[in-house]
Amino acid sequence: KKPAPDVYHYVLDVLGLDARECVAFEDSAAGLAAARDAGLTTVVTPCQWTGHQDFGDADLLLPHLGDGLNPLPADAGLPRAATRLELAHLEALLERRAARDGAPSRPRARRRGDMNEGLRPC
């Protein structure tokens, strides 16, 4: 149970992924703590019940993910003004975190078409 990172460790192990190539989306301080303890880059979008919590450790804090009807505010903290969070933003976030942590280059991001590589039916 969060804030223990066990669920993240389990999923990373099952999928055969390195935490450096993954981003966790959370909405609570407990979820943020679990994701950070598992070594994941984090995007937090607080909800009405968690908006008062401390998200200072988040790699990116957004009011929401944005869409055409509800665009992100201009000061959302993205590298360029955008109406929604996009894959390019997540890739830049992973690179910034790796550079900040002094980590080696992160593994290649998975692309559509190789998402199911290595997975087997349960």
Summary of the structure (lengths in Angstrom):
residues: 122
radius of gyration: 15.1
end to end distance: 23.2
largest distance: 43.9
contacts: 292
relative contact order: 0.15
helix: 30%
strand: 8%
